[in-house]
Amino acid sequence: MLKIGQAGLIFMVVATVFAPGADALDLNGTDIHGFISQGWLKSDSNNYLADSEDGSFQFNEMGINFNRELTDRLHVGIQLFARDQGDIGNNDVVVDWAYGDYHWRDCAGIRAGLIRIAHGLYNETRDMDMLRNSILLPQSIYPENWRDAFSRLQGVGIYGEITPENAGSFSYLIQAGGIDVDNDGGVAKYLEGQLLFFDVKEFNIDIIYNGRLEWNTPVEGLRLGVTGFTIPEFDITLKSNVPLAPGMPAGIGATFDIDPFHGWVCAAEYTWENLTLSAEYMNLKIGGSIDNILPEFETTSEGYYLAAAWRFTDWFELGAYYSEYYPDKDDRDGKNFKDQGLDDYRAWLKDFALTARFDINEYWVAKLEGHVMDGAADLLPQDNPDGFDDRWFLFAAKVSFTF
């Protein structure tokens, strides 16, 4: 992951915020857009994403992007981005995307560089809080702990749109490339919480294949889609943090060989006047082994949600969703956890969320959101050393500015 100094991005964002007017800037044919969001998290029990039990402002995003059309068919762009989520991100600035795009025909174009991964309906736009109703996307499909790993790939993709007569339109995307997973990021922290006796030292991923097929149906406002990915070769270098057995002191290296690792999401969205309805289902299969320490396993995770939002006025929108996530779809009741002497509610996370969105003007948006939670499947033991509670409440607030 390419990181740059924080001062440059902060200066550019602040400069544009206080520039005369707040419209997109144009610098000799280069369009400049940006955004900055600041949030706050508070839970009555269980630390989630940050030190939320005590209330945390370590929940923010900022970015600035530059786009330029070199010809009618060729354009280039880059976005610098930073976020903070507890001890993840820490406002380190990264190149979020940077690519050249050649639009040969409506039916075929090519894009190369650092490009967004297609996952569900909203992964490619999730950085921009103002584009959706909710503060937190449903964690059954868009887990924050995995966000960095599934944001972007460095490679090439082809895309296009086909419009058969009387059948709406079909858009497609096929891309492949490498992904750079931060050894200190959310995925590493999640795995260390699951493996307990190991620290993550390095991710070794050769290539990811990713695609999307979307149908904008003849029914106005209705779109259906499917996205998927597969990683053929994937291993993680580990180091033990405790003695594993007599003669095996702490610090011994091991390799977590992962095969298979692939998943897919099917999705639907319908908009009608002031109403937006959406639903998504995810299926994720992962298997592997750790040398002679952990025998070979294979697990299928499952998640889904239903969401609705209604815009009452130009300045107020109310939305809600219900989401369920199971890290092992064959252990929905948590029996495997109970057999290990652990809480059964670590086998699921059920989330009912309600969001109030206030559009102060075309540049400023404020949101208030409540989550009634059941389960602890997505919680990290490192953040909750005293254990988990099964039923808990999370409150989130966020203010965003965009230009």
TIBA-63570 format. One record per residue (C-alpha): residue in one letter; y, z, x. Coordinates in nm, 3 decimals, always signed. Each point is the difference from the previous one (the first is absolute). Last residue first. Layout:
TIBA-63570
code;v;w;u
a;Y;Z;X .
...
//
This chain:
TIBA-63570
code;v;w;u
f;+1.964;-0.282;-1.722 .
t;-0.220;+0.295;-0.080 .
f;+0.048;+0.374;-0.046 .
s;-0.275;+0.235;-0.109 .
v;-0.010;+0.358;-0.131 .
k;-0.331;+0.182;-0.041 .
a;-0.148;+0.301;-0.175 .
a;-0.364;+0.109;-0.001 .
f;-0.180;+0.284;-0.177 .
l;-0.369;+0.074;+0.059 .
f;-0.215;+0.222;-0.222 .
w;-0.340;+0.155;+0.068 .
r;-0.356;+0.037;-0.127 .
d;-0.286;+0.022;+0.252 .
d;+0.162;+0.226;+0.258 .
f;-0.073;-0.073;+0.364 .
g;-0.083;+0.194;+0.314 .
d;+0.191;+0.244;+0.218 .
p;+0.048;-0.259;+0.277 .
n;+0.172;-0.241;-0.241 .
d;+0.188;-0.257;+0.209 .
q;-0.287;-0.039;+0.246 .
p;-0.243;-0.002;-0.296 .
l;+0.156;-0.325;-0.129 .
l;+0.024;-0.080;-0.371 .
d;-0.112;-0.330;-0.153 .
a;-0.312;+0.130;-0.175 .
a;+0.162;+0.326;-0.115 .
g;-0.053;+0.011;-0.376 .
d;+0.205;+0.009;-0.318 .
m;+0.370;-0.082;+0.030 .
v;+0.288;+0.005;-0.248 .
h;+0.266;-0.209;+0.172 .
g;+0.373;+0.013;-0.076 .
e;+0.267;-0.255;+0.092 .
l;+0.378;-0.018;+0.017 .
k;+0.169;-0.321;+0.116 .
a;+0.346;-0.110;+0.115 .
v;+0.111;-0.360;+0.060 .
w;+0.316;-0.128;+0.172 .
y;+0.099;-0.361;+0.071 .
e;+0.022;-0.166;-0.342 .
n;+0.149;+0.314;-0.151 .
i;-0.126;+0.349;-0.083 .
d;-0.341;-0.139;-0.093 .
f;-0.178;+0.318;-0.113 .
r;-0.381;+0.009;+0.007 .
a;-0.200;+0.272;-0.177 .
t;-0.364;+0.015;+0.112 .
l;-0.311;+0.163;-0.150 .
a;-0.325;+0.026;+0.196 .
f;-0.355;+0.096;-0.100 .
d;-0.220;+0.025;+0.308 .
k;-0.374;+0.046;+0.040 .
l;-0.130;+0.051;+0.352 .
w;-0.374;+0.022;+0.052 .
a;-0.284;+0.124;+0.221 .
r;+0.198;+0.289;+0.152 .
y;-0.041;+0.159;-0.344 .
d;-0.356;+0.106;+0.093 .
d;+0.128;+0.264;+0.240 .
l;-0.212;+0.020;+0.315 .
g;-0.332;+0.173;+0.071 .
q;-0.164;-0.320;+0.123 .
d;-0.203;-0.036;-0.322 .
k;+0.326;+0.054;-0.190 .
f;+0.156;-0.299;+0.177 .
n;-0.297;-0.222;-0.086 .
k;+0.019;+0.114;-0.362 .
g;+0.367;-0.099;-0.029 .
d;-0.018;-0.128;-0.359 .
r;+0.098;-0.357;+0.088 .
d;-0.258;-0.024;+0.276 .
d;-0.118;-0.362;-0.029 .
k;+0.360;-0.127;+0.004 .
d;+0.053;+0.164;+0.338 .
p;+0.369;+0.038;+0.094 .
y;+0.075;+0.024;-0.375 .
y;+0.355;-0.076;-0.121 .
e;+0.143;+0.022;-0.351 .
s;+0.349;-0.100;-0.118 .
y;+0.201;+0.044;-0.319 .
y;+0.344;-0.155;-0.010 .
a;+0.340;+0.065;-0.152 .
g;+0.341;-0.165;-0.021 .
l;+0.345;+0.062;-0.143 .
e;+0.295;-0.229;+0.077 .
f;+0.372;+0.078;-0.021 .
w;+0.313;-0.186;+0.120 .
d;-0.013;-0.334;-0.179 .
t;-0.146;+0.178;-0.302 .
f;-0.340;+0.107;-0.134 .
r;-0.209;-0.172;+0.267 .
w;-0.364;+0.075;-0.078 .
a;-0.272;+0.057;+0.259 .
a;-0.380;+0.007;-0.027 .
a;-0.279;+0.065;+0.247 .
l;-0.382;+0.005;+0.003 .
y;-0.184;+0.097;+0.318 .
y;-0.310;-0.064;+0.208 .
g;-0.188;+0.121;+0.304 .
e;-0.345;-0.030;+0.151 .
s;-0.150;+0.076;+0.339 .
t;-0.338;-0.137;+0.108 .
t;-0.185;+0.182;+0.275 .
e;-0.245;-0.108;+0.268 .
f;-0.159;+0.222;+0.263 .
e;-0.166;-0.025;+0.341 .
p;-0.074;+0.332;+0.165 .
l;+0.281;+0.211;+0.147 .
i;-0.055;+0.134;+0.352 .
n;-0.218;-0.265;+0.164 .
d;+0.292;-0.244;+0.043 .
i;+0.234;+0.055;-0.297 .
s;-0.123;-0.212;-0.291 .
g;+0.124;-0.264;-0.243 .
g;+0.088;-0.081;-0.357 .
i;+0.301;-0.085;-0.213 .
k;+0.027;-0.162;-0.342 .
l;+0.322;-0.008;-0.201 .
n;+0.025;-0.086;-0.371 .
m;+0.345;+0.005;-0.159 .
y;+0.104;-0.039;-0.365 .
e;+0.353;-0.076;-0.121 .
a;+0.196;+0.029;-0.323 .
s;+0.355;-0.092;-0.098 .
l;+0.226;+0.010;-0.304 .
t;+0.375;-0.074;+0.005 .
l;+0.212;+0.024;-0.314 .
n;+0.371;-0.087;-0.036 .
e;-0.056;-0.359;-0.125 .
w;-0.369;-0.059;+0.057 .
t;-0.157;+0.046;+0.342 .
y;-0.374;-0.004;+0.064 .
e;-0.173;+0.082;+0.327 .
a;-0.368;-0.028;+0.090 .
a;-0.190;+0.088;+0.316 .
c;-0.328;-0.037;+0.186 .
v;-0.023;+0.170;+0.338 .
w;-0.249;-0.071;+0.278 .
g;-0.157;+0.174;+0.296 .
h;-0.165;-0.042;+0.336 .
f;-0.126;+0.213;+0.285 .
p;-0.366;-0.049;+0.088 .
d;-0.065;+0.105;+0.269 .
i;+0.196;+0.269;+0.184 .
d;-0.110;+0.117;+0.343 .
f;+0.148;+0.343;+0.076 .
t;-0.024;+0.031;+0.376 .
a;-0.027;+0.329;+0.185 .
g;+0.173;+0.174;+0.287 .
i;-0.074;+0.356;+0.108 .
g;+0.312;+0.215;+0.021 .
a;-0.152;+0.325;-0.117 .
p;-0.319;+0.097;+0.179 .
m;-0.345;-0.148;-0.072 .
g;-0.252;+0.206;+0.202 .
p;-0.075;+0.223;-0.294 .
a;+0.121;-0.183;-0.313 .
l;+0.314;-0.163;-0.143 .
p;+0.248;+0.195;+0.213 .
v;+0.338;-0.039;-0.173 .
n;+0.271;-0.272;+0.003 .
s;-0.238;-0.295;+0.033 .
k;+0.161;-0.328;+0.107 .
l;-0.008;-0.314;-0.212 .
t;+0.030;-0.374;+0.060 .
i;+0.004;-0.188;-0.328 .
d;-0.193;-0.317;-0.077 .
f;+0.060;-0.305;-0.216 .
e;-0.158;-0.342;-0.005 .
p;-0.027;-0.207;-0.320 .
i;+0.318;+0.128;-0.172 .
t;+0.009;-0.126;-0.359 .
f;+0.282;-0.030;-0.249 .
g;+0.056;-0.066;-0.367 .
t;+0.257;-0.077;-0.266 .
v;-0.050;-0.092;-0.366 .
g;+0.257;-0.099;-0.257 .
l;+0.103;-0.028;-0.361 .
r;+0.350;-0.072;-0.128 .
l;+0.136;+0.034;-0.352 .
g;+0.375;-0.034;-0.073 .
e;-0.027;-0.313;-0.214 .
v;-0.359;-0.075;-0.094 .
p;-0.069;-0.327;+0.181 .
t;-0.140;+0.216;+0.282 .
n;+0.155;+0.066;+0.338 .
w;-0.329;+0.011;+0.185 .
e;-0.017;+0.168;+0.338 .
l;-0.244;-0.045;+0.288 .
r;+0.049;+0.214;+0.310 .
g;-0.155;+0.008;+0.344 .
n;-0.067;+0.199;+0.313 .
y;-0.217;-0.041;+0.307 .
i;+0.045;+0.270;+0.263 .
i;-0.063;-0.047;+0.371 .
d;-0.106;+0.179;+0.318 .
i;+0.056;+0.364;-0.091 .
n;-0.034;+0.273;+0.263 .
f;+0.170;+0.323;-0.105 .
e;+0.063;+0.255;+0.274 .
k;-0.010;+0.373;+0.077 .
v;-0.089;+0.162;-0.332 .
d;-0.080;+0.368;+0.030 .
f;-0.344;+0.130;-0.090 .
f;-0.157;+0.317;-0.140 .
l;+0.162;-0.021;-0.346 .
l;-0.134;-0.348;-0.091 .
q;+0.180;-0.011;-0.337 .
g;+0.334;+0.146;+0.109 .
e;-0.014;-0.201;+0.322 .
l;-0.054;-0.310;-0.212 .
y;+0.310;+0.069;-0.213 .
k;+0.217;+0.073;+0.303 .
a;-0.111;-0.321;+0.168 .
v;+0.067;-0.197;-0.319 .
g;+0.347;+0.154;-0.036 .
g;+0.122;-0.072;+0.348 .
d;-0.059;+0.149;+0.345 .
n;-0.229;-0.274;+0.133 .
d;+0.219;-0.254;-0.180 .
v;-0.206;-0.288;-0.140 .
d;+0.090;-0.347;+0.129 .
i;-0.141;-0.277;-0.216 .
g;-0.125;-0.335;+0.121 .
g;+0.010;-0.325;-0.188 .
a;-0.116;-0.195;-0.301 .
q;+0.161;-0.143;-0.312 .
i;-0.084;-0.168;-0.329 .
l;+0.256;+0.005;-0.282 .
y;-0.028;-0.161;-0.342 .
s;+0.219;-0.069;-0.301 .
f;-0.128;-0.135;-0.330 .
s;+0.231;-0.121;-0.274 .
g;+0.001;-0.008;-0.380 .
a;-0.290;-0.187;-0.154 .
n;+0.168;-0.263;-0.219 .
e;-0.008;-0.261;+0.280 .
p;-0.125;+0.137;+0.330 .
t;+0.270;+0.160;+0.218 .
i;-0.115;+0.072;+0.355 .
e;+0.186;+0.240;+0.228 .
g;-0.033;+0.038;+0.374 .
y;-0.092;+0.214;+0.296 .
i;-0.134;-0.025;+0.352 .
g;-0.005;+0.293;+0.240 .
v;+0.031;+0.074;+0.370 .
g;-0.027;+0.302;+0.224 .
q;+0.137;+0.346;+0.057 .
l;-0.094;+0.216;-0.295 .
r;+0.213;+0.226;-0.216 .
s;+0.013;+0.300;-0.233 .
f;-0.363;+0.105;-0.018 .
a;-0.012;+0.232;+0.300 .
d;+0.342;+0.152;-0.066 .
r;-0.077;+0.081;-0.364 .
w;-0.335;+0.170;+0.045 .
n;+0.132;+0.356;-0.046 .
e;+0.226;-0.119;-0.282 .
p;-0.296;-0.105;-0.212 .
y;+0.079;-0.318;-0.200 .
i;-0.287;-0.065;-0.242 .
s;-0.107;+0.347;-0.121 .
q;+0.332;+0.133;+0.131 .
p;+0.189;-0.157;-0.289 .
l;+0.338;-0.100;+0.150 .
l;+0.218;+0.299;+0.072 .
i;+0.363;-0.020;-0.110 .
s;-0.080;-0.188;-0.319 .
n;+0.201;-0.270;-0.179 .
r;-0.015;-0.282;+0.250 .
l;+0.224;-0.232;+0.203 .
m;+0.247;+0.273;+0.104 .
d;-0.254;+0.168;+0.229 .
m;-0.016;-0.292;+0.242 .
d;-0.277;+0.081;+0.250 .
r;-0.266;-0.078;-0.263 .
t;+0.086;-0.372;-0.013 .
e;-0.312;-0.153;+0.159 .
n;-0.219;+0.280;-0.131 .
y;+0.104;-0.053;-0.363 .
l;-0.255;-0.198;-0.198 .
g;-0.318;+0.092;+0.182 .
h;-0.035;-0.039;+0.375 .
a;+0.150;-0.301;+0.178 .
i;+0.076;+0.089;+0.361 .
r;+0.355;-0.078;+0.115 .
i;+0.064;-0.232;+0.292 .
l;+0.074;+0.040;+0.371 .
g;+0.001;-0.359;+0.121 .
a;-0.102;-0.319;-0.175 .
r;+0.052;-0.146;-0.348 .
i;-0.131;-0.331;-0.127 .
g;+0.071;-0.182;-0.322 .
a;-0.201;-0.192;-0.255 .
c;+0.008;-0.079;-0.373 .
d;+0.378;+0.024;-0.037 .
r;+0.020;-0.234;+0.298 .
w;+0.065;+0.041;+0.373 .
h;+0.156;+0.347;-0.017 .
y;+0.006;+0.100;+0.370 .
d;+0.044;+0.375;+0.044 .
g;+0.078;+0.170;+0.332 .
y;-0.075;+0.367;+0.029 .
a;+0.117;+0.353;+0.063 .
w;-0.119;+0.296;-0.203 .
d;+0.031;+0.377;+0.025 .
v;+0.132;+0.002;+0.356 .
v;-0.010;+0.373;+0.055 .
v;+0.259;+0.278;+0.016 .
d;-0.129;+0.353;+0.049 .
n;+0.136;+0.206;-0.288 .
n;-0.261;+0.275;+0.047 .
g;-0.271;-0.240;-0.119 .
i;-0.256;+0.265;-0.086 .
d;+0.074;+0.371;+0.052 .
g;+0.121;+0.041;-0.358 .
q;+0.059;-0.350;-0.129 .
d;+0.291;-0.161;+0.183 .
r;+0.081;-0.368;-0.010 .
a;+0.142;-0.276;+0.217 .
f;+0.032;-0.375;-0.041 .
l;+0.135;-0.303;+0.181 .
q;-0.050;-0.325;-0.190 .
i;-0.017;-0.351;+0.142 .
g;+0.044;-0.348;-0.143 .
v;-0.047;-0.369;+0.066 .
h;+0.041;-0.303;-0.224 .
l;-0.134;-0.352;-0.003 .
r;-0.013;-0.238;-0.296 .
d;+0.364;-0.079;-0.074 .
t;+0.080;+0.057;+0.367 .
l;+0.077;+0.303;+0.219 .
e;+0.028;+0.233;-0.298 .
r;+0.084;+0.346;+0.133 .
n;-0.113;+0.347;-0.096 .
f;+0.094;+0.338;+0.149 .
n;-0.140;+0.330;-0.120 .
i;+0.109;+0.363;+0.002 .
g;-0.212;+0.301;-0.075 .
m;+0.002;+0.364;-0.096 .
e;-0.256;+0.239;-0.143 .
n;-0.010;+0.373;-0.076 .
f;-0.228;+0.295;-0.067 .
q;+0.044;+0.286;+0.243 .
f;+0.235;+0.170;-0.250 .
s;-0.264;+0.263;-0.067 .
g;-0.053;+0.281;-0.250 .
d;-0.183;+0.313;+0.110 .
e;-0.325;-0.110;-0.164 .
s;+0.082;-0.359;+0.098 .
d;-0.049;+0.035;+0.373 .
a;-0.059;-0.377;+0.011 .
l;-0.230;-0.262;-0.153 .
y;-0.144;+0.266;-0.233 .
n;-0.005;+0.372;+0.076 .
n;-0.212;+0.171;-0.263 .
s;+0.164;+0.232;-0.253 .
d;+0.312;-0.003;-0.223 .
s;+0.106;-0.328;+0.155 .
k;+0.345;-0.117;+0.111 .
l;+0.096;-0.337;+0.151 .
w;+0.350;-0.133;+0.075 .
g;+0.108;-0.359;+0.053 .
q;+0.253;-0.205;+0.193 .
s;+0.007;-0.377;-0.023 .
i;+0.180;-0.264;+0.210 .
f;+0.017;-0.372;-0.059 .
g;+0.105;-0.318;+0.174 .
h;+0.079;-0.367;-0.037 .
i;+0.146;-0.248;+0.247 .
d;+0.008;-0.374;-0.068 .
t;+0.055;-0.214;+0.311 .
g;+0.216;-0.306;-0.062 .
n;+0.277;+0.097;+0.242 .
l;-0.035;+0.368;-0.088 .
d;-0.043;+0.045;-0.374 .
l;-0.013;+0.356;-0.132 .
a;-0.176;+0.097;-0.321 .
d;+0.242;+0.165;-0.239 .
a;+0.127;+0.352;+0.059 .
g;+0.373;-0.052;+0.017 .
p;+0.210;+0.089;+0.305 .
a;-0.247;+0.136;+0.257 .
f;-0.094;+0.366;-0.030 .
v;-0.363;-0.063;-0.084 .
t;-0.013;-0.294;+0.240 .
a;+0.108;+0.209;+0.296 .
v;-0.237;+0.281;-0.093 .
v;-0.295;-0.240;-0.009 .
m;+0.095;-0.169;+0.326 .
f;+0.062;+0.327;+0.184 .
i;-0.325;+0.153;-0.122 .
l;-0.189;-0.309;+0.110 .
g;+0.148;-0.001;+0.350 .
a;-0.029;+0.375;+0.053 .
q;-0.369;+0.017;-0.077 .
g;-0.116;-0.177;+0.316 .
i;-0.279;-0.251;-0.038 .
k;-0.366;+0.019;-0.097 .
l;-0.251;-0.286;-0.005 .
m;-0.331;+0.108;-0.149 .
//
